[in-house]
Structures are given as structure tokens and as C-alpha cells.
Amino acid sequence: MLLIGVFAGLLVAAASMPYVLKLEAEEAGGEVQRLLDAIEDTVSSACFVNDSELARQALSGILRGGTISSASILANGHVMATVGTRPPVSKSVVRAVRSPFFQAETVCEIRVETSEQMLRARVYEATGQTLAFMAMQGAIVALAAMAGVALFVTRPIQRISGALHGISRGKDGVIVVPKGHDDDEIGQLVADTNGMIESLTRAAAIERGLREQRERDEQRLRMIFENAETGLFTLDAEGRMQSWNPACVRVLGGPLHHDEHPSLEDLLPPLATQISAMRQRCGERERSVSEDLEISDESGLQRWIQLVLTPSGGGTLQGLANDISDRKRAEEAARELAVTDSLTGVLNRLGFNRRLADLVSEHARDRRHGFSLAMIDLDWFKQVNDTHGHDAGDHVLRVVAKRLEGLVRRTDTVARLGGDEFVVLLDGVIDEAAALTILHKVRQAVLEPISLETGAIAHVGASIGLTVVSETLCGPEEVMRRADAAMYAVKKASRNDVQLFGAQGAPSAGAAPSLPGATAERASG
Ligand SMILES: Nc1nc2c(ncn2[C@@H]2O[C@H](COP(=O)(O)OP(=O)(O)OP(=O)(O)O)[C@@H](O)[C@H]2O)c(=O)[nH]1
């Protein structure tokens, strides 16, 4: 600050130098005129009386001040007197001197030379003094300013700074306004700083609260993530596992190590194609894809996994994996139940209808693939119920179902349509004679005595209507109608017999003539 003050003073002094020079030149000019005024009368007398000695003495007087370097008096074209030495660079001043008696008459003229060097020396001297004065003045102003700043600015600011340092983190703090600064900029600064501290403290408290809340949320999410029954995982853009929870290892059948990042396809090689297709679809559609995938574990046990993939930006995916084996088994059981006759365990009407529809479709596609359908209605069954009770009747139905299943191949179908009505589908059997042979075996098997739990023996027969579907295209209803018609023909004629649909009047092969009501009639549509 002090240096700046001195420098500023010097600068001002240097800037004022041309002005000082001009002043000094004017001052020197004025002095020369005054000196000439002082000797003019003496020189006038000396010239009038032509006294060169007097003239020289008068000139000598004006040299003493040092302003004039040389002077001479010219009278009538001659140098009357001369003093001093003419400097190399000078400025001349000429004064015409009048006669002491006749003012209009010029008796001589005084010519003086002033030295430029002398003038400059005087300017430098004056400037030097000015510079010193200004520098001193600048220094004094700077010192005063420094003292003022120290007293009125620096000290209050230091106090504010000390107070600011004294405010510790997480603690409210207020700075006291320094004495006498209530209404000035320092006071305003303190008020603003206090306002800022207050808002910062408030913001810090809010931020702390949010951070604590976020930590609690993260802990909760981590707990859910770690303990979830569902496998949760993330995949990078190349399909590699980035993170996963313990359930993921259980569901996918691990092991998974955190320093390895296998792909889902690596973890489930048999499903690699399906998983890659899922990832591709997920990426293309930018929405979740879900699939139930069947795999067998190391022990050969079939398992079902529900896999859900969801895009999570930049080609990465989030995934869920659930072991849905129990659900799938339950669904399968429910499906089985829906098509199974609960009493006998063979297919019920729904299951039979589906199987018949399948065979009819297959036949429609390929006529060589025909089948035979036998409609079987038990004879004298009501009597069993009436004589031995309903439970005994149930037992007879179960035994008959077992006997039917025992007589046909695994590819054939036995179903109970309801009451004492059964059907047998012989897949691929399109030869009428072969079908009749099988069904007579069936009839014989049903006819075998059935031991009841009570020790009693029950007897039932089977009225069987048969239709063979081979070359002619036939819908399910028509197939049923034909078998039904053939069966009713047996019921009407004799019972306990087999009737082939469409073979009117022909005797039934292998009919049982010993049984009451047995016929060999064939039904007609
Ligand atoms: N035990 C038992 N009886 C049933 C069941 N469903 C139907 N029935 C009975 O089975 C009998 C069937 O009647 P029908 O077909 O007329 O008896 P059926 O003596 O064989 O007469 P035909 O067929 O003319 O020889 C009825 O008495 C029904 O009540 C069942 O699930 N269990």
C-alpha cells in the first residue's frame, strides 16, 4: 500500500513536468523583463552621454541572478558594452532603450541571452522537489489509508472471519455485528453472512435427513434383495450376470461366484437358444418379456423356471427368476383331474372328446391313419346296485375300467362317459375283423364274475357298438352317433354282444349265445 502511494505520487509528479517547465520558462521571461526594467534608465543615461563604463556596470548587475548568461548594449550600430558569455543554446531578448529626454527617440538597445541549460536545470530542480513532495504526500495518504482500512475494515473482517471459523459443522452459529458497523457495509456483510449460514444450516439438515432416509431405504431394499424368494439379477449389454441375490443361485441352480460373470446361457446351457431369443426380443421391443422354461437338474428332475427380462437402459437388462415347478405340477394335476374320471381313473367325457377330436383331425390330415371306436354300455348293472348297494356298483365300475385298460394297448384310449357307459378308442385299428376280435375279448372280460368286498359275486355284461373310421371322412359327432346306434341295436336285440355299424343283418362274430338276449345282429345308421 505504501509503495503504491509513493509510486502514485511519483507518477503525478512526472505527469506534471511539462507544466512545471512552462511555468519556469514564464518565470524566467518575467525575471528578464524585470531586470531590464531595473537597468533601463541607467542604460538610457549611459547611452545618451555615451558612457560605456556606466553601461557595462549596469549590465554586470543583471548577470548576478544567473537567469541571464550574457548581455550587450548596441548604440549607433556599435557594441557599446558587453558582459558574460553567450551559451551554446540560448534565447535572446531585446529591449529598445529611449532617450531620457525624448521618449520617442531610441538611443540604444539592450540584448540579453538566457541559457536554456540553466532553465532546464531549474526545471529539474523544481520537478525533483515536486516529486519528493508528491511521493511523500502519496506515502502519507497511503499510510493513512492503511490505518483506516486496518481500523475500519480489516479488524472487523478479521473478527467476522474468526467468528466464521468458530462455527463448527452441524452447529447453528450467528456472527455478532462489530461495534459501530450496524448500518454500514460491514454490518450488511454480517447480516448477509448470517442469512447464508442459516440457509446453509437448514440445507445441511435437510440433506442429512435425506441421506439418512436413503440409507434406511437402501438397507430395506438390500434386505428384500437378499431374502427374496424370487431370483433377482442384472445383465450387462453382453448378457453377462452383473449382480444377483441368493435366491437366484437357488432358482438357476448355481453355483455363482462374484468374481465370475457368466451369462444366463452359460448357466442354463439347454435353454441357451430360448434365453438368447428372449434377450433379443427384450432389446428390440424395449419392454419386458416373460417365459416359462422347463429344465432338468443334475439328478434328472424336471423343473420349471419362470424367467422375466426387462430392459434397464443402455442394453442392460434386469431379470426375475422364479421356480414355478410346484405351480406347474399343480396345473398339470388340475389339467389331469379335469379330464379324469374320479371313480375309475380312466379319462372322463371331456378327456375322451379331446382324444377323439385329435384322432379325427389326424385322420382328416392323413386318411391312412384311421381308428375304431367302441361304445360299451354295461348290462344288468342296475341290478348290482339294487342287490349289493351303490358302493358295490362303484367297485364293479372300477373293475370293468381296469379290465378294459388291461386289454388295449397304451396308445389306445379307455374312457367312462358317465353311469355304466364306457368307450374304447383303438388307434390305427381300421380292420373290422381285428376290431371285432378285440371287442369280443373285451365283452368276455367284462362278463367275468366280479368279487365284491362282501364276498358276493356280481355279474355284468357289455353291449358294444363298434364303428371303424378308415377311408371315409367322419366328424366326431358322426363317429359317436354311429357307435351309439350300433350299441343300441345290441341293447335292443339281445345285450352282451358286439355290433359293427353298417353291417346290417350280418351275424356278430364271436357272439355269446349262452347269455340271455345275445344276438348277432348288426346295426344300421
Ligand atoms: N354305483 C354306481 N351306479 C351308478 C353310477 N352312475 C350311474 N349309476 C347307476 O347305473 C344304473 C344304470 O342304469 P341302466 O343302464 O339302466 O342299468 P342296466 O341295468 O345296465 O340296464 P341296461 O343298460 O338296460 O342293461 C343306474 O341305476 C344308475 O343309478 C355310479 O357312478 N355308481
The ligand as a Tripos MOL2 file, in Angstrom:
@<TRIPOS>MOLECULE
LIG
   32    34     1     0     0
SMALL
NO_CHARGES

@<TRIPOS>ATOM
      1 N1        -72.7610  -97.4310   -8.3640 N.pl3     1 LIG1
      2 C1        -72.9650  -96.5400   -9.2780 C.ar      1 LIG1
      3 N2        -74.0650  -96.5260  -10.0230 N.ar      1 LIG1
      4 C2        -74.2410  -95.6370  -10.9930 C.ar      1 LIG1
      5 C3        -73.2820  -94.6680  -11.2560 C.ar      1 LIG1
      6 N3        -73.7400  -93.8930  -12.2660 N.ar      1 LIG1
      7 C4        -74.9290  -94.3910  -12.6310 C.ar      1 LIG1
      8 N4        -75.2510  -95.4660  -11.8750 N.ar      1 LIG1
      9 C5        -76.4030  -96.2770  -11.9380 C.3       1 LIG1
     10 O1        -76.2370  -97.1690  -13.0320 O.3       1 LIG1
     11 C6        -77.5000  -97.5830  -13.4970 C.3       1 LIG1
     12 C7        -77.5170  -97.5250  -14.9870 C.3       1 LIG1
     13 O2        -78.7740  -97.7920  -15.4730 O.3       1 LIG1
     14 P1        -79.0420  -98.7800  -16.5920 P.3       1 LIG1
     15 O3        -78.0380  -98.5910  -17.6670 O.co2     1 LIG1
     16 O4        -80.4600  -98.6460  -16.9600 O.co2     1 LIG1
     17 O5        -78.8220 -100.1420  -15.9090 O.3       1 LIG1
     18 P2        -78.7130 -101.5360  -16.5750 P.3       1 LIG1
     19 O6        -79.1600 -102.4680  -15.5690 O.co2     1 LIG1
     20 O7        -77.3270 -101.7190  -17.0460 O.co2     1 LIG1
     21 O8        -79.6920 -101.5080  -17.7980 O.3       1 LIG1
     22 P3        -79.3620 -101.8800  -19.2580 P.3       1 LIG1
     23 O9        -78.3200 -100.9760  -19.7160 O.co2     1 LIG1
     24 O10       -80.6470 -101.6810  -19.9430 O.co2     1 LIG1
     25 O11       -78.9030 -103.2820  -19.2130 O.co2     1 LIG1
     26 C8        -78.4790  -96.6410  -12.8250 C.3       1 LIG1
     27 O12       -79.1520  -97.3330  -11.7950 O.3       1 LIG1
     28 C9        -77.6540  -95.5390  -12.1820 C.3       1 LIG1
     29 O13       -78.2040  -95.0670  -10.9870 O.3       1 LIG1
     30 C10       -72.1190  -94.6280  -10.4500 C.ar      1 LIG1
     31 O14       -71.2430  -93.8480  -10.6150 O.2       1 LIG1
     32 N5        -72.0230  -95.6210   -9.4920 N.ar      1 LIG1
@<TRIPOS>BOND
     1     1     2 1
     2     2     3 ar
     3     2    32 ar
     4     3     4 ar
     5     4     5 ar
     6     4     8 ar
     7     5     6 ar
     8     5    30 ar
     9     6     7 ar
    10     7     8 ar
    11     8     9 1
    12     9    10 1
    13     9    28 1
    14    10    11 1
    15    11    12 1
    16    11    26 1
    17    12    13 1
    18    13    14 1
    19    14    15 2
    20    14    16 1
    21    14    17 1
    22    17    18 1
    23    18    19 2
    24    18    20 1
    25    18    21 1
    26    21    22 1
    27    22    23 2
    28    22    24 1
    29    22    25 1
    30    26    27 1
    31    26    28 1
    32    28    29 1
    33    30    31 2
    34    30    32 ar
@<TRIPOS>SUBSTRUCTURE
     1 LIG1         1 GROUP 0 **** ****
